[in-house]
Amino acid sequence: MDEGNIAENIYTSDAIGWTIEIPEGWEITKKSQIEEEIEVGMEAVDEVIEEGIDFSTL
């Protein structure tokens, strides 16, 4: 999967044909940080809902 490339505040993805300038002041979040935050959220939901939720299709 092409996740694109960021160079000098320009995001490019050949897979979807996009080249866009990242607006000034925007913070780029690394994929690993997003995955960690999703895991924390899933654990929090799992603690509250006793029967659990199947996240495998999300």
C-alpha positions as CSV (number, residue, x, y, z in Angstrom):
1,M,0.0,0.0,0.0
2,D,1.3,3.4,-1.0
3,E,1.1,5.7,2.1
4,G,2.6,8.6,0.2
5,N,5.6,10.7,0.8
6,I,6.2,14.0,2.6
7,A,9.0,16.2,1.5
8,E,9.4,20.0,2.2
9,N,5.8,20.3,3.4
10,I,4.4,18.6,0.2
11,Y,2.5,15.3,0.4
12,T,2.5,13.1,-2.7
13,S,0.8,9.8,-3.3
14,D,1.3,8.2,-6.7
15,A,-1.3,5.5,-5.9
16,I,-4.1,8.1,-5.7
17,G,-2.6,10.8,-7.9
18,W,-2.4,13.5,-5.2
19,T,0.2,16.2,-4.6
20,I,-0.9,18.7,-2.0
21,E,0.8,21.3,0.2
22,I,0.5,20.7,3.9
23,P,-1.1,23.8,5.4
24,E,1.2,25.8,7.7
25,G,0.7,24.9,11.4
26,W,-0.5,21.4,10.7
27,E,1.3,18.7,12.7
28,I,2.1,15.4,11.0
29,T,1.3,12.4,13.1
30,K,3.3,9.2,12.6
31,K,1.5,6.0,11.8
32,S,3.0,4.3,14.8
33,Q,1.5,7.0,17.1
34,I,-1.9,6.6,15.6
35,E,-1.7,2.8,16.0
36,E,-0.8,3.2,19.7
37,E,-3.7,5.6,20.3
38,I,-6.1,3.3,18.6
39,E,-4.9,0.4,20.9
40,V,-5.4,2.5,24.0
41,G,-8.9,3.4,22.9
42,M,-9.8,-0.2,22.1
43,E,-8.6,-1.3,25.5
44,A,-10.6,1.4,27.2
45,V,-13.8,0.4,25.3
46,D,-13.1,-3.3,26.1
47,E,-13.0,-2.4,29.9
48,V,-16.3,-0.7,29.8
49,I,-18.3,-3.1,27.6
50,E,-18.4,-6.5,29.2
51,E,-19.4,-8.5,26.1
52,G,-16.5,-7.0,24.2
53,I,-16.4,-5.7,20.6
54,D,-15.0,-7.3,17.5
55,F,-12.7,-4.7,16.1
56,S,-11.2,-7.1,13.4
57,T,-13.3,-5.5,10.6
58,L,-12.5,-1.9,11.5
